[in-house]
Amino acid sequence: MSKRRLSLMCLLAVGMAVTSFVPDVAAQERRRILPPIFNRDRQSNVPPPIVLNTGPVSESEAQQLGTEAYIYGYPLITMEMTRRVMTNAEKPEGTHAPMGQFVRAREYPNASFRDVTAPNADTLYTTAWFDVAKEPYILSIPDAKDRYYLFPMLDGWTDVFQDPGKRTTGTGPQKYAIVGPYWKGTLPEGVREYRSPTSMVWILGRIYCTGTPEDYKAVHAMQNECSLVPLSAYGKEYTPPEGKVDSSIDMKTAVREQVNRMSAGEYFTLLAKLLRDNPPSINDDFIVAKMARLGIVRGLEFDISKVDPNIAKGLKDVPKMGVERIMAHFRNAGLDQNGWTFASQTGLYGTDYLQRALVTAIGLGANRPQDAVYPTSEKDASGREYNGANKYVMHFNRGMTPPADAFWSITMYNGEYFFVQNPLNKYTVSPRNQLKYNSDGSLDIYIQNENPGPDKEANWLPAPSGKFILMLRMYWPRERDPSILNGSWRVPPVMMVR
């Protein structure tokens, strides 16, 4: 991967029965027009069909159309493969839990942790995957007692369609019904409806924790009170069913690798299948029309052995070309200031399919920027890669520490984006470290391998002896000036001490 990385690493993603309505697309395909695409947000005012090119598709055209379709479908395919891995368990354990059940992370990882890149030591995860095709699910969140938390809800396309939490809905007790795209019914009193654009839903909850034994206990209590139940079981005694382990699911290979090595036939067959319960947006009409020319149509099975030979030939190298194009977008996907890179278009993508695919590839589960941003730096102010053989200082002028209404922290990673072993088991530096400010009110963060001494230890971010990477986490970044969101505040450069 390029040495510059977007700061999107984060991870580690209902009662009446409803059937996903799929129109008679076979008849419409025979007429060579686009099947009606049911708007995720509206179920009426469907736009008129798009008339398609009736001519044959050449091999080169199939390759071009296929590459666009590959990029478009990359988030949905990745979400499905991630869901399979994370829910392939009989009961909640570690980072896995059956569908419809929470994974509750109980402590922060240490330097030996290698399950996911860029782990955090600021929030404990409470996550769940579930399917709202048949009925809604009810999410209950207890009184957070003014504690910061965020429970973003991702649809199958990785859009954050709702983000309850302290910033948006406050910290009092809350109940939500996450319903499917076409569900109609009555909800219990006091339950607020959130309509998911797709049947697949991933709640990727985060709760702030200082990491002390006392605070772990308090957060665990809040996690335990968070519940997720089908609407049909709401208000009743409910024991979630045990999951079934599927031995055919690859639990060792990284999901991104599993997706990237799929053949064109495997990829587009799965995409066509997933489209049935995870419909495109009304704004996706143009790309949906292009996919229909290849035989990839919602509601129809796709079999690459049965399509026109020119199409099959054109699609053969599409996975390789698609991945290359996605990763090549990296250099245009974010801002680069003072040696820090971050993307402000995350969580909601519209029709920017390339941006959405890249974020999926390197930062699945990214929040909306109003909830969190993750500027990342691999080089100092002079453009040289960080190395623990040197000493560095990051200076904040008075009143110009990271403007975040929840919290901020700077995390140290080695060259592979994992925590760094050090005598203090300290992986971040933040205000909770009782930082010492200079006499003029400014703040210096000391970034180096050796302990700078007792008077500076609170402000020390331990570095490895070799290459390292820095990530600034800003949760609930301030929207008024100074703000990183509008450019009125910039992350200061990291200076090497000579």
N, C-alpha and C positions, 0 to 999 in steps of 0.2 A: 504494500500500500504506500501511497505517497507519504512523504515525511510530514506534510501538513495534514492535520486531521480535523474534521469538524468536531466541535464540542457537543456532540450529541450522544456520547456514550452513556448510556443509562440502561440499565438493562434496557437487565432484566435487568404487557397485557393483563316463560315469562308469562286469569286463568282460563281464559277460554281457549279451547284448541283453535289453531288457525293453520290453514294450509297456504303455502306460498303460491300465489296466483301466477301462473305462467300462461301467456297467451298461445294461440295456435301458431307458433312460430314456423312450423314446418310448411304450412300453406303459404305463409307470407314469404318464406325463403324461396319457395318455388316461383313466386311472383317477382323475386329479386328486389324486394324492398326491405328496409330495416324493420324488424318487429318492434311494436310499441315498447318503449322503455319506461317502466313505471317509476316516476320520480320518487326518490327516497323521502322527500319531505311532503310531497303532495300526492294524492291518489286520483286526482282529476286534472283537467286541463292538459291532457297528454298532447304534446306537440304532434304535428302531422309527420308521417313517416318520411324518411330521407330516401330519395330514389337513388339506387346504386348503379354503378357502371355495369352494364350487362355483358361487356366483352370478357374474353378469357383473361386469366391472370398469368402473366409471364413469370419465369423463374426469378428474374431480378426484381420484379414488382412484389412477388411473394416474399422475398427476402426483406425488402424494405418494409412492407406492411407487417411482416412477422416480427421484425425488430421493434416496431412501435407497439405491437400487441404484447410482446414480451415485457417491455418496460412498464406498460400499463398494468399488466397483471402481476408484476413482481411482488407488490405488497400483499395481495390477497393470497398468493401461493406461500409466501414466507410466513404470514400469520397462521395459515393452516398447518404448515409443517412444525412451527413453534408450538402450536396448540397440541398437536399430537404428542410431541416429546414431553411437554410440561404436564400433561394430564394422563400420561401413561403410568398410572400408579393405582394401587388398591385403596390407599388411604393417604391423607396428607403427610408428607415426610420430606424434609429438606426443602428443595425448591420445586417439588412436584406434588400435585394433588389431583384427584379425579375431577371431571367436569362438574361445575356447580358447587365446588368447595374451595375454601380459602387456603392459600399457603400463607403462613404467618412467620415471617423471619423474626427470630427472637434475639439476635445479637449481631453486632457488626462483624464482618469477616476480619481475619488477621492476615499477616503477610504470606501465609501458606495457601491462602484461598486462590483457586485457579478456575472456578466454574464459569465465571463471566468476566469479561474485561471491564476496566474502569469501575470497580466496586465503589460504593460510597459509605461514608461513616457519619452521615448526618440524619438519614431517615431510615426507618425500618419498613420493609415492604409488607403489604397485605394485599395479595393478588388472587384473582380467580378468573377462569374461563367458563363461559356458559353459552348455551344456545337458546335463543328466544323464538325459534320457529314455531314451537308447539304452544308455549304459554309464557307469560312474563315471569321475571324473577323479581323478588322484593329485596332490596338492599336496605339494611338498618344500620345507621351509624349513631353511636351513643354521644352524649355530651362530651366534647373534647376539652372542656374546661379551659378555653382560650388557647389551647395548644395548636400549633400550626400543623395542618395535615392537608392532603390533596388526594382525591380519589378520581383521577381521570378515567373516562370510559372510552375505549377505542373500538371502532367498528372494524369490519373485516378488511377495510382499505387503509387502515391505520390513522384515519381521521379521529381526532378527539372530539366526539360529538357532544359530550357534556363533561364538566370538570368541577363537581361539587368539592368544596373545601373551604378553608377559612377565608380565602380571598373572595370567593363568589357567593357562598351560602352561609357563612358564619360558622360558629362552633357549637351551636346547640344541637340537641337530638334531631335526627333527620331520617326520613323514610322515602325511598324512591322505588317506583316500579319501572324496570327497564323492559319495554315492550318491543315486539317485532315490527317490521315495516308496515304490515297490513293488519295488525291486531286491532280488534274492536271489542270492547267489553267494559265492565264496571270495576273500578278499583275500590279497595277498602277506604274508609274515611281517614284522612290524614296522610295519605300516601300520594306523593307527587309523581306524575307520569314523565318519564324520559323515553322518547321514541328512538330506538336504534335504527339507523339506515340499513342495517344488515342483521341476519340471524346470529352471526358470530359476534360475540362481545368479549372484550378483555378489560377487566378492571385492574388497574396497576396502581394500587393505593400506596401512599407514602406518609409516614407519621414521624414528625421531628422527635429526636431523642438525643440527649447529651451524652449517653453512653455510660453514665454512672449507675451503680446497682439500684439506687433509689428510682432513677428515671426509667431504667429498664422495667422495673416493676410496674410503674404507672402506665407505661406504653403497652405492656403486656395485658394489663387489665382492659385498656381501650380496645386492643386487638380482639380480645376474647369476646367482647360485647358486640363487635361487628358481625352481622349475620347476613346470609344470603340463602333464600329459600324460594322454591317455586310458588307462584300465586296460589295454586291449589293446596299448598301446605301451610300457607300463612295463617298464623293464629292457632295452629295446632301443634301437637307434639310431632317433631320431625327428626328423623334420623336419616341422613343422606345415605344413599346406597353405596356399597363398596364399588370401587372401580375395577375394571378388568384390564390386566396387563397384556398388551399385544406384543408378543416376542418378535414380530416382524419389524417393529419400529426400531430404527437405528438410534440408540441412546448414547452413542459415543462420538459420532461425527458431528461437528458443529452444524447447526441448522443451515447457516449460510452456505456451507460446502455442499450440503445435501441438495439445496435448491439449485446452486450453480452447476452441479454436475448432471442435472436432469436432461434427458434427451428432449428434442422438440416435441416428439409425440407424447411423452410422459407429461411434459409441462402443460401443453395446450389441452390435453385430455382432462387433466385435473382442473385447469382454469374453467373450462366449459361446465364441468360438474359444479364447481363452487359458485358460479354465476347464478345458479338457480335460486339459492337462498340468500345470496349476497349481491343484490342487484346493483347495476351501475347507476350513477347519478344521471339526472336529466341533462346535465351539462356534458356528459360523456357521449352524446349522440354521435359525434363525428368519428371517434375512435371505435365505437361499437359498430358503426357502418363499415369501417375498414376491416374489422375482424370478421364480419359476416361474409366478406368477399373470400376469406380463407376457409370458410365453413365453421368458424368459431361463433356459435350463436347460443345465446341463453335459452335453455330449455331443450337443447339438442345435444346428443352425445357427439364427441369429436373423435374420429378414428383416422389417424394420419395415413393408414394403409388404404383408405377408401377415397381420399381426396384426389384431385387432379395430379398427375405425376409432376407437372411443373411446380405446383404448390408444394408438394412433398420435398422436391429437390431444393426449392428456395428456402424452406424452413430448416433444412438440415443443420446449417451453421448458425442459425439465429441465436441459440442460447449463448454461445461464445461471443458473438457480436453484441448481444444485448448487455451482457455483464461488462464488457469493455466500455461500452458507451455510458453505462450507469456510473462506473468508477471514474471515467474521464471527466464527468460533470463536477467532480470534487473541487477543482480549481475555480469554478464559477459559482459555487453553492453557498458561499458565506463571505463575511467581511473579514479583512485582515488588517489589524491596527496594532501598532506597537509590539509586533511579534505575537499577538493573540488573534486567534481565529474563532469566529462563532457564526452560527446561522440563525437568522431571525425568522425564517419561514419554516416553521415546524408545527406539527399538530393539526393544521388545516392547510390543504394544498390546492383546492380548486382543481383546475385542469393542468397544473404543473406536474405532470406525471414523472418527469425525469428527477425533479427535486424529491418527490415522494419516494421514488425507488431508491435514490441514494441514501436518504435518511433511514429507510428500511434496512438497507445493507449494512450501515455502520452505526446506527443508533435506534434500533427498533424500540418503540415505546416512548418516543420523544414527546415532551409536553408542548403545549402552546407557549410561545415566548412570554406571554403575560404571566405565566405560572413559574417558568424557570428558564434560565439560559446558562450555557456551559462553555464560556470562553476557554480555549485550550492553547497552550504554548509549548513549542518544542525548541525555540531559539531565544537567545537573549536579545537585548536592544541592538546589538551589533550584527545580528543575523547568524551568530554562531550557535551550534547545538549545545544544549546544556550538558555539563559534565561535572560530576561530583568532585573532581580534582580541583575545581575552582570554587570560589565563594561568591555569592550573589546577594543583592539587596533589592527588595521591592518597596518603593517609597510611596506612601499616600500622603498628600498634603492635608492640612487640617480641614476637617469636614468633607473630605473627598474619598473616604473609604467606600467600598462597593455599595451603591444605593439600592438596598433591598428591604422591603417591608416585612419580610419573614426572617431570613438569615442569609449569611454568606460564609463561604469557607474556601480555602485553597487546599487542594489535595495533591500529594506527591505520588507519582507513579514511576516505575522503572520503564525501560524502553519497550516493554510488552504490555503496558497499561495495567500492571498489578501493583499492590502495595509494596512498600520497601521496609524490610526488617531493620529495626533500630532499637537502641537500648530502652527508649521510653515507650515503645509500641505506639508511637504517635504518627498518624498518617495524614492528619490535616492540621491546619492552623486556622483559628476563627475566634471571634469575640468570647466564646465560651472558655477559651484558654486564659482568661484574665490578662489580656494583652497589656503591655506597658507602652504608653504613649510618650513621645518626646515632649520637652518643656514647651515647645511652641504649638503643641496639639497635633503634630503630624505623627505618622506611624511608620515604622520600619519592620519589615518581615525579613528574617535572616534565613537564607536558603543555602545550606551547605551540609557536608558530610559530618564534620566535627561539631560537637556541642560548643556553642559560642560562649558558654559560661552562665553561672546562675542568674546574673542580672539581665540576660537576654534570652534565657531558655524558654520563657513563655511565648516569645515571638519567633521561636526557631521551628522551621519546617525541615526535618531531617531528610537528607538526600543520600542516595547510594553513592558508591565510589565511582561509578561510571555514568552512562547516559541516563537522563531522566526526563519526565514530561510533567507539566503543571496543568491543573484544571481548576478554574474558578467557578464555583457553583453559586448562583444568585437565584434564590427562590423568592417569588413574588417581586420581581424587579420593579423598582419605582417607575411610575409612568409620568410623573411630573419632573421637571428639571431639578437637579441633574439626573439624567436617565440614560441607561445604555440602549434602551429601545429606540429613542429618537436621536441618538448620537451626541447628546449634550454632555454625556460622561463617557470617558474611554478608560479602558483598563491601562494603568501605567506600565511602562516597560520594566523589565527585570534587568538590572545593571550588574555586570561583573565587577567585583571589587579588585582593584589592582594594587 
